[in-house]
Amino acid sequence: MKKIIIAALSLATLAVWLNVGYYKYYGVHDTETFFFIKKHPTLQIKFMNLAASDQDPSSFSLMDDEEKEWLMDYCKYRLGIITKIESQSDVEKCLDYPPLGQGVHFPLSRD
């Protein structure tokens, strides 16, 4: 019986790990953690939302390769948009959907 419970808990943990992700919103006075249901399963749980701050998001010309990777991962797993970041319109497609403040967010804590 103990093995069955451990196996069930392990499978439940794996299912949550594969299907839930989070990102942090950095405001002027506080930081919030937002959880979301991933559109595609992956082992990655922490994502970078370049629009999740009170500052203007980066323009394509200022983004380095690492930021483009972050944005592609965020678009794919949070929004379900699979794209390569090759132009400013690709950046805007990912950052404008859903409009900031809308969508399903699960704020857990304030740091």
VENWO-V425771 format. One record per helix or strand of 2 or more residues. SS is the DSSP state (alpha for helix, beta for strand). FROM is the first residue (numbers start at 1). LEN is the number of residues. If there is no record, write none. Layout:
# VENWO-V425771
ss | from | len
SS | FROM | LEN
SS | FROM | LEN
This chain:
# VENWO-V425771
ss | from | len
alpha | 2 | 18
beta | 20 | 7
beta | 31 | 7
alpha | 60 | 3
alpha | 65 | 15
alpha | 88 | 8
beta | 106 | 5
